[in-house]
Amino acid sequence: MNLLLSLTLLGSLALARGCSPPGPGATNIARNGEASQISDFQYYVMGYAKNAIDGVRDTDYHKGYCTHTPAVRDPWWKVNLKQIYKISNVVLTNRGDCCKERLLGAEVRIGNSPDNKNPVCGAVTDVSSLTLSFCCNGMEGQYVSVVIPGRAEPLSLCEVEVYGDPVEGDTKEYKVCW
């Protein structure tokens, strides 16, 4: 009986570890993507969509590293990864200077449709931590979006990290312009 209990606990531990945030050295594939959002909030510090993939996890919007949309219904932010990936983890860094509760109910979506109506990887149910990690179990997609469905709310993100591997057989060619 003890052996069975130990194996069960070890199995649960292995599953839990599989959803942990990626360790040092993991490549954040969002950094090479193109970010966009429903609209930019017109304020002295602009909350451009690209701010969420700049590699800076500073949680103070006023320092200029976070995104921000106006208070519109169903606001969204997304990154086009430019090819299809099997996504293992998405990590959101919420705003820390104020308003962190605005992100409650936000959904992380992954898929190949640019309209943000892709399958949901997870939803924000707790904002007690500024870093929110979602285990997406290899969901495939070219687009990763964050959407606040069903209400008019500003959407602000300080960093979005996406971890995964390219899908084999994705043969799209991308030209690099210098």
N, CA, C and O of each residue as an XYZ file, in Angstrom:
712
protein
N       0.821     -1.194      0.000
C       0.000      0.000      0.000
C       0.867      1.261      0.000
O       0.555      2.224     -0.701
N       1.940      1.262      0.771
C       2.828      2.419      0.803
C       3.472      2.669     -0.554
O       3.650      3.818     -0.958
N       3.827      1.581     -1.268
C       4.428      1.713     -2.587
C       3.438      2.362     -3.560
O       3.819      3.238     -4.336
N       2.193      1.943     -3.522
C       1.180      2.523     -4.394
C       0.975      4.000     -4.082
O       0.879      4.817     -4.998
N       0.908      4.347     -2.820
C       0.745      5.737     -2.413
C       1.947      6.562     -2.858
O       1.783      7.681     -3.344
N       3.139      6.026     -2.700
C       4.353      6.735     -3.112
C       4.368      6.956     -4.615
O       4.710      8.047     -5.070
N       4.005      5.946     -5.395
C       3.978      6.094     -6.840
C       2.929      7.116     -7.273
O       3.159      7.900     -8.194
N       1.785      7.100     -6.605
C       0.734      8.068     -6.916
C       1.222      9.487     -6.631
O       1.033     10.391     -7.445
N       1.845      9.675     -5.479
C       2.363     10.994     -5.134
C       3.455     11.430     -6.097
O       3.488     12.592     -6.502
N       4.348     10.523     -6.470
C       5.404     10.859     -7.421
C       4.804     11.205     -8.781
O       5.278     12.131     -9.439
N       3.790     10.494     -9.208
C       3.115     10.800    -10.465
C       2.485     12.176    -10.433
O       2.568     12.921    -11.409
N       1.853     12.524     -9.316
C       1.256     13.850     -9.169
C       2.323     14.925     -9.169
O       2.141     15.995     -9.750
N       3.443     14.636     -8.513
C       4.541     15.588     -8.476
C       5.084     15.808     -9.881
O       5.375     16.943    -10.261
N       5.223     14.750    -10.645
C       5.726     14.878    -12.014
C       4.775     15.719    -12.869
O       5.222     16.539    -13.670
N       3.468     15.515    -12.699
C       2.510     16.319    -13.452
C       2.594     17.780    -13.048
O       2.549     18.665    -13.902
N       2.716     18.036    -11.758
C       2.805     19.407    -11.282
C       4.085     20.070    -11.798
O       4.066     21.239    -12.183
N       5.194     19.327    -11.808
C       6.452     19.891    -12.278
C       6.388     20.199    -13.763
O       7.045     21.134    -14.220
N       5.614     19.436    -14.531
C       5.494     19.672    -15.959
C       4.854     21.010    -16.273
O       5.028     21.527    -17.377
N       4.120     21.583    -15.337
C       3.449     22.859    -15.542
C       4.204     24.027    -14.915
O       3.718     25.157    -14.939
N       5.344     23.778    -14.374
C       6.082     24.866    -13.749
C       6.657     25.785    -14.821
O       6.869     25.356    -15.955
N       6.908     27.040    -14.475
C       7.486     27.968    -15.448
C       8.824     27.434    -15.963
O       9.539     26.747    -15.233
N       9.161     27.742    -17.198
C      10.423     27.277    -17.757
C      11.608     27.792    -16.951
O      11.561     28.875    -16.367
N      12.647     27.010    -16.931
C      13.833     27.376    -16.170
C      14.736     28.326    -16.936
O      14.446     28.701    -18.072
N      15.836     28.710    -16.299
C      16.805     29.585    -16.958
C      17.314     28.934    -18.247
O      17.527     27.722    -18.300
N      17.501     29.733    -19.256
C      17.993     29.211    -20.522
C      16.893     28.880    -21.518
O      17.175     28.676    -22.698
N      15.632     28.823    -21.063
C      14.519     28.571    -21.988
C      14.346     29.804    -22.881
O      14.552     30.932    -22.433
N      13.972     29.589    -24.122
C      13.823     30.685    -25.080
C      12.383     31.187    -25.106
O      11.446     30.429    -25.356
N      12.233     32.465    -24.845
C      10.934     33.127    -24.919
C      10.664     33.444    -26.387
O      11.204     34.412    -26.923
N       9.836     32.636    -27.036
C       9.596     32.792    -28.470
C       8.750     34.024    -28.802
O       8.695     34.425    -29.965
N       8.107     34.617    -27.834
C       7.324     35.835    -28.085
C       8.215     37.000    -28.483
O       7.771     37.892    -29.205
N       9.451     37.012    -28.034
C      10.361     38.127    -28.304
C      10.572     38.364    -29.797
O      10.857     39.490    -30.205
N      10.436     37.318    -30.620
C      10.625     37.455    -32.069
C       9.308     37.660    -32.808
O       9.288     37.695    -34.039
N       8.216     37.794    -32.076
C       6.913     37.952    -32.704
C       6.555     39.398    -32.964
O       7.347     40.310    -32.725
N       5.342     39.588    -33.459
C       4.789     40.920    -33.689
C       3.559     41.074    -32.811
O       2.608     40.300    -32.919
N       3.580     42.069    -31.948
C       2.483     42.283    -31.010
C       1.522     43.341    -31.536
O       1.920     44.282    -32.223
N       0.238     43.163    -31.194
C      -0.785     44.151    -31.520
C      -1.849     44.109    -30.426
O      -1.910     43.167    -29.636
N      -2.675     45.136    -30.397
C      -3.777     45.172    -29.429
C      -4.914     45.978    -30.025
O      -4.757     46.643    -31.049
N      -6.063     45.909    -29.368
C      -7.270     46.521    -29.907
C      -7.081     48.010    -30.180
O      -7.570     48.516    -31.190
N      -6.381     48.717    -29.299
C      -6.139     50.147    -29.451
C      -5.151     50.580    -28.379
O      -5.065     49.953    -27.323
N      -4.407     51.647    -28.641
C      -3.474     52.182    -27.645
C      -4.169     53.224    -26.782
O      -4.963     54.026    -27.275
N      -3.865     53.205    -25.503
C      -4.372     54.190    -24.554
C      -3.564     55.465    -24.746
O      -2.341     55.451    -24.608
N      -4.235     56.563    -25.063
C      -3.548     57.831    -25.314
C      -3.272     58.541    -23.985
O      -4.141     59.203    -23.419
N      -2.054     58.384    -23.514
C      -1.635     58.955    -22.239
C      -0.167     59.313    -22.375
O       0.476     58.883    -23.332
N       0.376     60.075    -21.463
C       1.746     60.542    -21.632
C       2.771     59.414    -21.714
O       3.801     59.576    -22.370
N       2.521     58.295    -21.076
C       3.355     57.109    -21.257
C       2.517     56.146    -22.091
O       1.509     55.621    -21.617
N       2.932     55.919    -23.319
C       2.129     55.086    -24.214
C       2.280     53.615    -23.863
O       3.383     53.127    -23.616
N       1.164     52.927    -23.845
C       1.144     51.510    -23.526
C       1.087     50.662    -24.782
O       0.147     49.890    -24.971
N       2.085     50.799    -25.640
C       2.102     50.083    -26.912
C       2.119     48.574    -26.722
O       2.653     48.067    -25.735
N       1.535     47.867    -27.672
C       1.464     46.403    -27.621
C       2.852     45.776    -27.551
O       3.048     44.790    -26.839
N       3.813     46.333    -28.277
C       5.161     45.768    -28.323
C       5.859     45.793    -26.962
O       6.822     45.056    -26.752
N       5.390     46.624    -26.043
C       6.009     46.696    -24.715
C       5.946     45.363    -23.974
O       6.793     45.091    -23.123
N       4.951     44.529    -24.288
C       4.783     43.258    -23.573
C       5.749     42.180    -24.045
O       5.838     41.118    -23.428
N       6.478     42.437    -25.135
C       7.450     41.431    -25.602
C       8.853     42.030    -25.702
O       9.674     41.581    -26.502
N       9.118     43.049    -24.880
C      10.425     43.705    -24.908
C      11.451     43.069    -23.975
O      12.613     43.475    -23.949
N      11.016     42.071    -23.212
C      11.940     41.389    -22.306
C      12.099     42.055    -20.951
O      12.881     41.584    -20.125
N      11.376     43.139    -20.703
C      11.473     43.873    -19.438
C      10.255     43.531    -18.588
O       9.119     43.727    -19.020
N      10.487     43.023    -17.386
C       9.385     42.607    -16.498
C       9.001     43.668    -15.477
O       8.310     43.360    -14.505
N       9.427     44.894    -15.670
C       9.090     45.975    -14.744
C       7.574     46.126    -14.707
O       6.931     46.195    -15.754
N       7.002     46.178    -13.508
C       5.546     46.185    -13.351
C       4.952     47.576    -13.115
O       3.769     47.690    -12.795
N       5.751     48.626    -13.266
C       5.266     49.993    -13.105
C       4.964     50.573    -14.488
O       5.876     50.885    -15.255
N       3.690     50.711    -14.791
C       3.268     51.221    -16.101
C       3.931     52.553    -16.432
O       4.283     52.794    -17.587
N       4.105     53.408    -15.456
C       4.601     54.762    -15.680
C       6.066     54.807    -16.116
O       6.552     55.863    -16.522
N       6.767     53.692    -16.041
C       8.147     53.629    -16.535
C       8.198     53.302    -18.028
O       9.267     53.334    -18.637
N       7.031     52.984    -18.623
C       6.952     52.820    -20.065
C       7.204     51.424    -20.597
O       7.494     51.270    -21.783
N       7.103     50.399    -19.760
C       7.382     49.038    -20.222
C       6.142     48.154    -20.344
O       6.259     46.975    -20.679
N       4.973     48.697    -20.081
C       3.749     47.890    -20.086
C       2.833     48.309    -21.231
O       2.995     49.384    -21.810
N       1.870     47.448    -21.548
C       0.849     47.778    -22.540
C      -0.320     48.436    -21.825
O      -0.404     48.404    -20.597
N      -1.211     49.024    -22.586
C      -2.436     49.585    -22.004
C      -3.407     49.877    -23.129
O      -3.052     50.535    -24.107
N      -4.632     49.390    -22.998
C      -5.690     49.730    -23.943
C      -6.674     50.660    -23.246
O      -6.662     50.761    -22.020
N      -7.522     51.340    -24.006
C      -8.617     52.072    -23.373
C      -9.613     51.079    -22.769
O      -9.520     49.873    -22.996
N     -10.554     51.599    -22.006
C     -11.612     50.754    -21.433
C     -12.652     50.506    -22.515
O     -13.632     51.242    -22.635
N     -12.425     49.466    -23.294
C     -13.347     49.081    -24.362
C     -13.862     47.679    -24.080
O     -13.236     46.918    -23.342
N     -14.989     47.341    -24.662
C     -15.563     46.010    -24.456
C     -14.696     44.952    -25.129
O     -14.269     45.131    -26.270
N     -14.436     43.861    -24.434
C     -13.646     42.726    -24.921
C     -12.253     43.140    -25.409
O     -11.874     42.801    -26.530
N     -11.487     43.865    -24.590
C     -10.159     44.273    -25.050
C      -9.258     43.053    -25.258
O      -9.422     42.020    -24.610
N      -8.304     43.202    -26.179
C      -7.404     42.092    -26.478
C      -6.001     42.598    -26.775
O      -5.796     43.739    -27.190
N      -5.049     41.710    -26.549
C      -3.645     41.875    -26.931
C      -3.227     40.544    -27.538
O      -3.680     39.493    -27.084
N      -2.367     40.566    -28.560
C      -1.898     39.299    -29.118
C      -0.501     39.433    -29.696
O      -0.029     40.521    -30.023
N       0.141     38.269    -29.808
C       1.430     38.186    -30.485
C       1.314     37.169    -31.610
O       0.808     36.063    -31.422
N       1.791     37.566    -32.782
C       1.890     36.684    -33.932
C       3.291     36.086    -33.880
O       4.276     36.804    -34.048
N       3.388     34.784    -33.651
C       4.682     34.120    -33.514
C       5.339     33.838    -34.864
O       6.478     33.376    -34.916
N       4.630     34.112    -35.945
C       5.113     33.999    -37.326
C       5.283     32.570    -37.828
O       5.632     32.367    -38.991
N       5.050     31.604    -36.998
C       4.982     30.211    -37.417
C       4.244     29.451    -36.327
O       4.003     29.987    -35.245
N       3.888     28.217    -36.605
C       3.110     27.424    -35.648
C       4.047     26.763    -34.638
O       5.061     26.168    -35.002
N       3.685     26.883    -33.373
C       4.436     26.275    -32.273
C       3.532     25.383    -31.448
O       2.314     25.566    -31.425
N       4.133     24.418    -30.770
C       3.472     23.675    -29.695
C       3.827     24.431    -28.428
O       4.976     24.421    -27.986
N       2.841     25.082    -27.854
C       3.070     25.966    -26.713
C       2.998     25.163    -25.419
O       2.000     24.500    -25.138
N       4.068     25.235    -24.642
C       4.081     24.552    -23.348
C       3.647     25.489    -22.229
O       2.861     25.093    -21.368
N       4.141     26.718    -22.223
C       3.838     27.667    -21.154
C       3.627     29.070    -21.696
O       4.257     29.476    -22.674
N       2.742     29.797    -21.055
C       2.590     31.233    -21.274
C       2.672     31.869    -19.885
O       1.988     31.445    -18.954
N       3.511     32.883    -19.765
C       3.696     33.568    -18.494
C       3.340     35.038    -18.677
O       3.928     35.727    -19.511
N       2.372     35.515    -17.892
C       1.966     36.916    -17.928
C       2.550     37.628    -16.729
O       2.548     37.091    -15.621
N       3.048     38.831    -16.942
C       3.447     39.692    -15.830
C       2.438     40.824    -15.763
O       2.313     41.622    -16.693
N       1.720     40.881    -14.652
C       0.653     41.857    -14.457
C       1.241     43.184    -13.995
O       2.397     43.262    -13.580
N       0.444     44.191    -14.074
C       0.809     45.517    -13.595
C       0.889     45.502    -12.070
O       0.037     44.901    -11.415
N       1.896     46.154    -11.500
C       2.075     46.139    -10.058
C       1.864     47.468     -9.381
O       1.707     47.511     -8.161
N       1.854     48.573    -10.139
C       1.715     49.884     -9.516
C       0.271     50.187     -9.140
O       0.018     50.993     -8.245
N      -0.668     49.553     -9.813
C      -2.088     49.676     -9.469
C      -2.869     48.685    -10.305
O      -2.300     48.022    -11.172
N      -4.117     48.577    -10.066
C      -5.100     48.004    -10.988
C      -4.907     46.537    -11.349
O      -5.425     46.099    -12.377
N      -4.194     45.773    -10.558
C      -3.922     44.385    -10.956
C      -5.195     43.556    -11.082
O      -5.204     42.558    -11.802
N      -6.267     43.946    -10.396
C      -7.530     43.202    -10.454
C      -8.219     43.307    -11.816
O      -9.110     42.513    -12.119
N      -7.819     44.271    -12.631
C      -8.410     44.404    -13.967
C      -8.198     43.148    -14.811
O      -8.995     42.857    -15.703
N      -7.130     42.406    -14.533
C      -6.794     41.232    -15.334
C      -7.627     39.999    -14.956
O      -7.581     38.987    -15.654
N      -8.386     40.080    -13.856
C      -9.238     38.953    -13.461
C     -10.199     38.594    -14.595
O     -10.852     39.466    -15.168
N     -10.274     37.330    -14.901
C     -11.163     36.851    -15.954
C     -10.547     36.859    -17.341
O     -11.150     36.354    -18.288
N      -9.356     37.423    -17.474
C      -8.696     37.433    -18.779
C      -8.384     36.001    -19.200
O      -8.048     35.158    -18.369
N      -8.499     35.739    -20.493
C      -8.237     34.414    -21.043
C      -6.990     34.444    -21.910
O      -6.771     35.384    -22.674
N      -6.178     33.404    -21.782
C      -5.034     33.200    -22.665
C      -5.498     32.228    -23.739
O      -5.923     31.114    -23.432
N      -5.419     32.647    -24.996
C      -5.909     31.834    -26.111
C      -4.766     31.537    -27.077
O      -3.882     32.366    -27.294
N      -4.804     30.347    -27.646
C      -3.752     29.903    -28.566
C      -4.402     29.242    -29.779
O      -5.308     28.421    -29.641
N      -3.927     29.612    -30.964
C      -4.441     28.971    -32.172
C      -3.908     29.634    -33.422
O      -2.976     30.437    -33.363
N      -4.500     29.296    -34.551
C      -4.038     29.796    -35.843
C      -4.939     30.863    -36.442
O      -4.708     31.308    -37.566
N      -5.954     31.275    -35.714
C      -6.860     32.299    -36.207
C      -6.424     33.670    -35.666
O      -6.277     33.834    -34.455
N      -6.219     34.643    -36.542
C      -5.789     35.962    -36.072
C      -6.890     36.769    -35.388
O      -6.630     37.871    -34.905
N      -8.122     36.240    -35.337
C      -9.241     37.003    -34.770
C      -9.434     36.817    -33.267
O     -10.438     37.280    -32.726
N      -8.515     36.161    -32.582
C      -8.551     35.963    -31.126
C      -9.652     35.021    -30.659
O      -9.941     34.969    -29.463
N     -10.271     34.279    -31.561
C     -11.317     33.330    -31.170
C     -10.760     31.916    -31.146
O     -11.409     30.970    -31.592
N      -9.567     31.789    -30.626
C      -8.875     30.512    -30.547
C      -9.210     29.803    -29.239
O      -9.801     30.407    -28.345
N      -8.839     28.522    -29.116
C      -9.077     27.789    -27.866
C      -8.376     28.438    -26.674
O      -7.327     29.067    -26.816
N      -8.972     28.271    -25.513
C      -8.467     28.873    -24.282
C      -7.488     27.921    -23.598
O      -7.802     26.758    -23.348
N      -6.312     28.432    -23.308
C      -5.319     27.682    -22.528
C      -5.629     27.812    -21.042
O      -5.520     26.836    -20.300
N      -6.010     28.995    -20.607
C      -6.305     29.226    -19.195
C      -6.882     30.608    -18.987
O      -6.870     31.445    -19.890
N      -7.387     30.839    -17.789
C      -7.975     32.133    -17.438
C      -7.398     32.615    -16.115
O      -7.035     31.815    -15.254
N      -7.319     33.911    -15.968
C      -6.807     34.518    -14.744
C      -7.898     34.469    -13.685
O      -8.945     35.100    -13.832
N      -7.650     33.717    -12.618
C      -8.611     33.586    -11.527
C      -8.080     34.152    -10.208
O      -8.813     34.244     -9.223
N      -6.798     34.530    -10.201
C      -6.168     35.026     -8.975
C      -5.068     36.000     -9.373
O      -4.236     35.678    -10.221
N      -5.053     37.177     -8.776
C      -4.027     38.167     -9.084
C      -3.170     38.490     -7.858
O      -2.588     39.570     -7.765
N      -3.100     37.544     -6.924
C      -2.282     37.774     -5.729
C      -0.787     37.781     -6.061
O       0.013     38.339     -5.311
N      -0.411     37.164     -7.179
C       0.968     37.205     -7.660
C       0.990     38.032     -8.946
O       0.043     37.988     -9.731
N       2.066     38.781     -9.161
C       2.169     39.574    -10.381
C       2.580     38.728    -11.576
O       2.395     39.141    -12.721
N       3.141     37.541    -11.321
C       3.526     36.629    -12.386
C       2.535     35.479    -12.426
O       2.344     34.780    -11.431
N       1.905     35.286    -13.580
C       0.868     34.279    -13.740
C       1.310     33.300    -14.818
O       1.521     33.691    -15.966
N       1.450     32.032    -14.454
C       1.945     31.025    -15.388
C       0.819     30.077    -15.790
O       0.052     29.609    -14.949
N       0.735     29.803    -17.088
C      -0.282     28.903    -17.626
C       0.411     27.764    -18.359
O       1.278     27.993    -19.203
N       0.023     26.540    -18.033
C       0.539     25.365    -18.701
C      -0.421     25.039    -19.841
O      -1.596     24.750    -19.612
N       0.089     25.088    -21.068
C      -0.778     24.925    -22.241
C      -0.638     23.557    -22.897
O      -1.274     23.296    -23.918
N       0.176     22.690    -22.330
C       0.235     21.272    -22.723
C       0.385     21.034    -24.218
O      -0.238     20.119    -24.756
N       1.192     21.831    -24.897
C       1.449     21.590    -26.311
C       0.361     22.064    -27.257
O       0.295     21.608    -28.398
N      -0.499     22.976    -26.801
C      -1.493     23.545    -27.716
C      -0.761     24.159    -28.902
O       0.272     24.806    -28.730
N      -1.289     23.958    -30.097
C      -0.615     24.448    -31.289
C      -1.215     25.760    -31.765
O      -2.431     25.955    -31.746
N      -0.331     26.657    -32.194
C      -0.824     27.895    -32.753
C       0.264     28.862    -33.133
O       1.400     28.780    -32.666
N      -0.118     29.784    -33.997
C       0.749     30.872    -34.427
C       0.458     32.134    -33.623
O       1.294     33.035    -33.544
N      -0.740     32.195    -33.024
C      -1.158     33.383    -32.288
C      -1.403     33.042    -30.829
O      -2.034     32.035    -30.506
N      -0.892     33.902    -29.950
C      -1.189     33.814    -28.522
C      -1.821     35.144    -28.153
O      -1.226     36.201    -28.367
N      -3.025     35.093    -27.601
C      -3.711     36.334    -27.254
C      -4.179     36.308    -25.810
O      -4.364     35.253    -25.204
N      -4.363     37.508    -25.286
C      -4.947     37.703    -23.961
C      -6.181     38.566    -24.202
O      -6.089     39.652    -24.774
N      -7.335     38.073    -23.761
C      -8.615     38.727    -24.015
C      -9.375     38.825    -22.699
O      -9.406     37.870    -21.924
N      -9.982     39.968    -22.447
C     -10.898     40.102    -21.308
C     -12.301     40.064    -21.892
O     -12.790     41.082    -22.382
N     -12.961     38.904    -21.849
C     -14.268     38.780    -22.498
C     -15.415     39.315    -21.630
O     -15.407     39.187    -20.406
N     -16.384     39.910    -22.297
C     -17.640     40.225    -21.633
C     -17.708     41.499    -20.837
O     -18.726     41.759    -20.195
N     -16.661     42.313    -20.850
C     -16.769     43.570    -20.119
C     -15.845     44.629    -20.721
O     -14.891     44.312    -21.431
N     -16.146     45.882    -20.426
C     -15.319     47.002    -20.862
C     -14.321     47.290    -19.751
O     -14.692     47.698    -18.650
N     -13.060     47.073    -20.058
C     -11.992     47.183    -19.057
C     -10.696     47.503    -19.780
O     -10.461     46.974    -20.867
N      -9.846     48.353    -19.212
C      -8.520     48.490    -19.813
C      -7.751     47.180    -19.645
O      -7.863     46.517    -18.614
N      -6.977     46.813    -20.652
C      -6.109     45.645    -20.575
C      -4.674     46.152    -20.531
O      -4.221     46.857    -21.433
N      -3.979     45.788    -19.482
C      -2.599     46.206    -19.321
C      -1.756     44.994    -18.948
O      -2.078     44.265    -18.010
N      -0.677     44.786    -19.692
C       0.245     43.676    -19.454
C       1.660     44.246    -19.436
O       2.007     45.087    -20.265
N       2.470     43.785    -18.492
C       3.840     44.283    -18.444
C       4.818     43.368    -19.162
O       5.870     43.827    -19.607
N       4.505     42.106    -19.284
C       5.321     41.192    -20.094
C       4.492     39.949    -20.387
O       3.706     39.493    -19.557
N       4.685     39.415    -21.583
C       4.083     38.147    -21.969
C       5.214     37.274    -22.504
O       5.890     37.638    -23.466
N       5.409     36.136    -21.880
C       6.439     35.199    -22.306
C       5.746     33.941    -22.828
O       4.781     33.460    -22.234
N       6.244     33.425    -23.930
C       5.675     32.232    -24.544
C       6.806     31.235    -24.762
O       7.853     31.574    -25.313
N       6.582     30.007    -24.324
C       7.595     28.958    -24.441
C       7.003     27.765    -25.182
O       5.877     27.348    -24.912
N       7.770     27.225    -26.112
C       7.312     26.078    -26.870
C       8.308     25.720    -27.953
O       9.402     26.279    -28.027
N       7.913     24.785    -28.784
C       8.760     24.288    -29.859
C       8.031     24.398    -31.185
O       6.810     24.249    -31.237
N       8.780     24.662    -32.274
C       8.135     24.720    -33.585
C       7.481     23.392    -33.928
O       7.967     22.325    -33.554
N       6.373     23.481    -34.646
C       5.693     22.280    -35.118
C       6.450     21.767    -36.327
O       6.713     22.507    -37.275
N       6.794     20.495    -36.280
C       7.491     19.899    -37.416
C       6.567     19.908    -38.621
O       5.372     19.635    -38.507
N       7.135     20.226    -39.777
C       6.334     20.257    -40.990
C       5.766     21.622    -41.303
O       5.177     21.808    -42.368
N       5.927     22.603    -40.392
C       5.487     23.957    -40.695
C       6.512     24.530    -41.667
O       7.611     24.902    -41.256
N       6.175     24.603    -42.919
C       7.146     24.944    -43.951
C       7.025     26.378    -44.434
O       7.535     26.702    -45.507
N       6.372     27.239    -43.685
C       6.271     28.631    -44.098
C       7.683     29.227    -44.177
O       8.553     28.919    -43.362
N       7.880     30.084    -45.174
C       9.158     30.757    -45.304
C       8.953     32.224    -44.941
O       7.967     32.847    -45.335
N       9.892     32.752    -44.193
C       9.815     34.146    -43.777
C      11.063     34.866    -44.247
O      12.182     34.390    -44.062
N      10.853     36.018    -44.858
C      11.974     36.813    -45.335
C      12.339     37.826    -44.273
O      11.472     38.452    -43.663
N      13.624     37.976    -44.062
C      14.118     38.952    -43.091
C      14.603     40.169    -43.863
O      15.434     40.048    -44.764
N      14.093     41.325    -43.515
C      14.522     42.558    -44.162
C      15.407     43.319    -43.201
O      15.094     43.442    -42.017
N      16.485     43.817    -43.700
C      17.426     44.572    -42.855
C      17.378     46.036    -43.189
O      18.097     46.832    -42.585
